Amino acid sequence: MPKIGAATLVGLIVSLGSILLGMGTKGLAVFVKFVLPALLVDLAGALFPAFVTSMLACVLVGAGAAALRVLADTGLGSLAIPSVVRRLRKNGLIDQGTGMP
């Protein structure tokens, strides 16, 4: 029987450790990047406790966790785009993007 919450606890410890060691320069994104996949693993363990005995199930949960990490990282990274574009426009480094010559 998997210990529910163990993966999430490890995700929290890893995210806090990376921030404390200076590797987590992205702030809150570091928590999301490590904790969301861990939550998926814990959810799989809660819903299907025997998944750890199946190689295929472990591969599927691992692939899902990796995909969730990539999507979270990409989504959170894209949230910074509007503020970067506003600063570039404010400083005259890019045009206003109106499409008008």
Beta strands, then each sheet from edge to edge (+ up, - down):
end
